[in-house]
Amino acid sequence: QVQLVESGGGSVQAGGSLRLSCAASGYTYPWNCVGWFRQAPGKEQEGVAFMNTGGNNTVYVDSVKGRFTISRGNAENTVYLQMDTLNPEDTAVYYCVLHTARSRFADCPREQRAYNSWGQGTQVTVSS
């Protein structure tokens, strides 16, 4: 059974940075897409960033382009989300997700229903 455990959330002032980490365990397939969703109070969940195993397909929601960076650790069982120039609209619970892919360079889906492994979520609060 796949387990995803997030860490690194917290409170920061606008313009600051945070780095989220996600440690994956129990995954036995060779390829996957990993990513982050977020849910702000009163809003629908939103896909933030996704990355395939090969690292050649990295996608971001428009609102975070140029500010957030998704990456994998050297062992590929850790995923990071570097968040810079944070603003209050980034306040949300952030969830790490994983999708079993058919190839190393697969296009990553952006729909919630495609991801069957989710972390417990970590709160990010940005104050103005």
Sequence and secondary structure as in RCSB ss.txt:
>XXXX:A:sequence
QVQLVESGGGSVQAGGSLRLSCAASGYTYPWNCVGWFRQAPGKEQEGVAFMNTGGNNTVYVDSVKGRFTISRGNA
ENTVYLQMDTLNPEDTAVYYCVLHTARSRFADCPREQRAYNSWGQGTQVTVSS
>XXXX:A:secstr
  EEEEE  EEEETT  EEEEEEEES  SS EEEEEEEE TTS  EEEEEEETTSS EEE GGGTTTEEEEE TT
SSEEEEEE S  GGG EEEEEEEEE SSTT      GGG  EE   EEEEEE 
